Structures are given as C-alpha cells and as structure tokens.
C-alpha cells in the first residue's frame, strides 16, 4: 500500500461576472467553502492553467461570455494506503466529487509519494 498525490481539474461555472479576476475569486472561494463544509480542508484549490496555443505559455483557465464564466480549477489531495494509482484516483474522485456535486471533475495526474511504513 502506498500514498499518492492526486491532481484533478474541475469546471466551475460563475454567473453574473464581468471580470476574469472576479470570476476566478468567486470560483476558488465557492469551491473552498463547499469542501470546507464537508471537513475537506486538506484539498488544495487554485485556478488551473491552460497553455497558450500560439506560444505554449500557461495562463489562467477562465473564459467569460455573456457575463458567465467557466473557470478551470486545479484540485490536489493526498490519498493514503491505496492499492495503486487507479485505486487512489477513484478514492480522490469519490471524496471530492461528493462535496462538489454537479461539478465536472477529472483526474489529471497521480504521483506516488511513498509507502505507509516511511
């Protein structure tokens, strides 16, 4: 059994916003509140990054149209004593998905961080 760091991305919809920075702030805040209300303060939440198609430089994953924003959030949590990467991925998605109902969520990376004996 090993421990894993699981990175996920979520698509968060924010209505009635005009500025990208406001949309990002609202999305991160709302996600954090929903996770904290479920005692999941161990999940890290921040705005995701998207690579520029022209130069490849990362920029904030947020887009506004018609005063509605779609914000890509990056979520990370550590999963302890999992049987493997797939098991850790399922555990993380189940935990976070339960708190963030109706929010599209996908696992983007799973990194083994060590054994439980260490």
ABEGO torsion letter per residue (X at the ends): XBBBBBBBBBBBBBBGBABAAAAAAAAAAAAAAAAAAAGAAABBBBBBBBBBAAAGBBBBBBBBBGGBBBBBBBBBBBBBGBAEAAAAAAAAAAAAAAABBGBBBBBABBBBAEBAAX
